Amino acid sequence: MPFQRLIPSLLIHEGRLVKGRNFRDLRDAGLPHTTARAHNHQGADELLVCDIDASRDGLAPQSQIIKSVAAECHMPLCVAGGIRGRDEASVIMDAGADKICLTTTALDNPELVSDLAHQYGSQAVVIGVDVIKDQSGDYCLYDHRSGATVPDRNPLDWMSTAVDMGAGEVRLMAVDREGTLEGYDLDLYREARDRVQVPIILEGGAGTLNHVEDAFEAGVDGIGVGAMLVFSDANLVKIKQHLITAGKNVRR
């Protein structure tokens, strides 16, 4: 059985590592490459890097930053942000990425999923699905560029479509949990798990060791961890040791 993965999630803004809450109120959290080095030494199973400038402002991916991060990684590197076509994907892969995560660009151009899956293989294409609850408590697809929900588009239907088009993995983000340290949305994970058979990386809300254990107990293939690593005394060594003690299926 494949190991369940611990995946630090890094947001890059103006060349710096940042972290906020619900995709807002960003605070500086250091240099991307030195943080990647620390996560590598502490046994991260993978690293996710999202260039939020490229994503929000329509800029080209910052290949030099990706190269500096990749130089510190001895684990798979997944990169998101600003990948609008094969040219940007090629720049990212040449800079050292192993996977590409498509979120809003796939909403704009769904065929990009199948194009890149054909070029690099499904294992290299991750579909990012940002989800937020509306006032009625229903799950809605969220577009971080506008800060609003996407009308008439069910997030789990879109996730299933993207997987059918070739995405080999899902990054599932509970936006209303992001940076809150209040725990993962396991109900969202369970609904998604019923819809697709590919690995699901759950992100948004980790704040305690018990939150991580609960997610692993629910069966996640991996978890994205951001604010917990930046703004608490937790680190990957401590998290992994807790999971090993709890008998979870993690790489030692």
N, C-alpha and C positions, 0 to 999 in steps of 0.2 A: 504494500500500500504506500503511495507517495507520501512523503512528509508534508505536514501542514507548515506553511511558511510564515515567517515574520519579515515584514517588508517595510522598512522606513520610507516615509513619503516626504519628499523635499519640494517645497515651493520656491521658485527662483523669481526674484523681482529686482530689476536694475542691478543684476550681477550678484545679489546677496540672497542668502537663505532667509525666508520670512515665514511667519506663522500667524494666523489670525483666528477668527471665529465666524462661522457661517460665510466664509469667503470674504470677510470684511475685516477692518481694524487690524491691518497687517503690522506686525512688529518684527524688527530685525532679529535674526537668530544665528548670524555667523556667516562664514564662508562655505560655499557648497563643497569644494573639494576637501577641505579639512574635516568637515562633518562626514563626508563619504568615507574618508580614511578611518575615522573612529568607528563608524558602523561596520566597515569591513573587518577591522580587528576584533570587534565584538561578536562577529558571527552572523551578520545579516544574511538571510537566504536570498535576497534580491533587493534591488533599490529602484524606487520610482522617483523620477525627477520630472516636475511639471514647470515649464517656462510660462508663467502667467502673463508676462508682457507680450510674448509672441501670440498667445491665445487670445487675449482681450483686445490687443491693439492692431492685429493683423500684420505683425512683424515676422521677419524670417527667424527661424530657430537660431539660438546663440550657440553655434557649433563649438566655439572655443571653450565655453563653460562645460559643455557636454564632454569634450575631450579631456578637460582637467578632472572632471568627476570620474570618467571611465578609466583614467590612469590610476585611480585609487581603488578601483573595484576588482575583486576577484570573484565576483558573483554576478548573475545576470543583471543587466541594466535596462530598465524600461523608461522611455522618454515620451512625454506628452507636451503638446503646446505648439501651435503654428504649423502643423503638418497638414498642408492643404492638397498635396499631390505627390507624385512620384519624385519630383525634384527635391522637395523638402525632406521626404523620407530617405532619399539617398544620402543627403547631407548628414542626417542624424545617424544613419547606420554606419557611414564612413567615419563618423566621429567616435564610434565605439559602442553604440547602443546594440542591444540584442533583441529588443522588442520595441514596437511603436504602439502608443496608446492614442486612439482617436476618440474624441468626445464631441465637441460642437462641430468640428469640421466634417464628421460623419453625418451629423444632422443636415448640414448644408448639402452634402454630396454623398449619399449612401453608397454609390458605386465605388467610392474610394476604398471601402472595406474589402470588396472583392478584388479590386485592382491590386491592392498591396498584399492581400493573401495569396494571390496568384504569383506575385513577384517574389515574395519572401517566405511564403508558407504560412499556414494558419497559426502555427505556434508562435509566430513573431508579431501577430496582430491582436491587440487587446482593444475591446470596445469599452469606453468609459461611459457609464450611465449615472448622471447626477440626478438625484431624486429628492424631492421635498414634499412635505405634507401641506395640503391646502387647509382652509379654515374648517372644512368638514372632516378633516383627518384622512382624506384620500391621497394616495401617492400620485404625484405629478412629475413630469419631466421638467428639469430646470436648466435654463441657459444662463450661465454665469456672465456672459457678455452683456446681457440686458438686465440681469438681476430679476428675471421674471420666469414664470412657468411657460412651457410650450403648449399652446392650446391644441386640443383635439389630437393628442399624441400620448398614448398610454406608455409609461416608461418600460413596463415589462414586455409589452408587445414589441416595442422598438428593440429592446435587448434581444428578444427571440429572433427578430428579423435580421439583426446584425450578425448573430451567430450563424443563422442559415446562409448568410452571404459570405461567410468565411472566417469571422473572428474566432480565434481559438481560446479566448479567455475573456472574462468580464471583470472590470473594476467597478464595483458598485458603491457609490458614495451617497450616504445619507447627509444631505447638505445641512439640515436643521440640527444635526448632531456634531458637525465638523467643528473642532476646536473647543467643544463644550466640556470635555472630560466627563460626560454623563453616561457613557456606555454605548455600545453598538446597538443598532436597530436590527435585532435578530428576527423580528417578524418580517421585515423587508427581505432579509436574507432567505428566510424559509420560502417566501412566495417566489423569489427568483430561482431558488434551487428546484422548485417544482416545474420550472419552465424550460430550463436548459441543462445539458449534460456536461458542458465544458467547465473548467475550474472557475470559481468565483472568488475574487479578492474583495473582502468587505472593508470599508473604510468609513471613518467618521464617528468620533465619540470616545475612543479609548482613554481612560483616565486612571484606572487601577489595575492591579494584577488580576483581580477577580473578573473584571470586564474582559480581559484577554482570555482567561480560562473559560469563561462562559461562551465566548465566540468559538473557541476550539471545540468545546463540548457540543456545540450546535452543529459542528461538522464543516466549518468553513475550510476551504482549500488554502486560504491565506488571509492575513489581515494587514491592512495598511496602518501604520502607526506614525503619527506626526507630533501633535501637541504634547502628548505624554512623554516623548523623548526630549522635547525642547524645554518645556516649562514645568517639569517635575523632577524628582530625584531618581526616576526610573531610567534604566538603560537596558540594552538588549541582553546583556549577561544576566541581569537580575530577572528579566522577564522569562528568558529561556530556562533558567534554573527553576523558577516557579512552575513552569509547565512540565518540566521533566519530573519534578517531585509529585506533580498531580497526575503523572502517568500519561501525558499527552504525546501524540505522535509527532515529535519534532526532531530535527537533526541535531545531534549532540556535537 
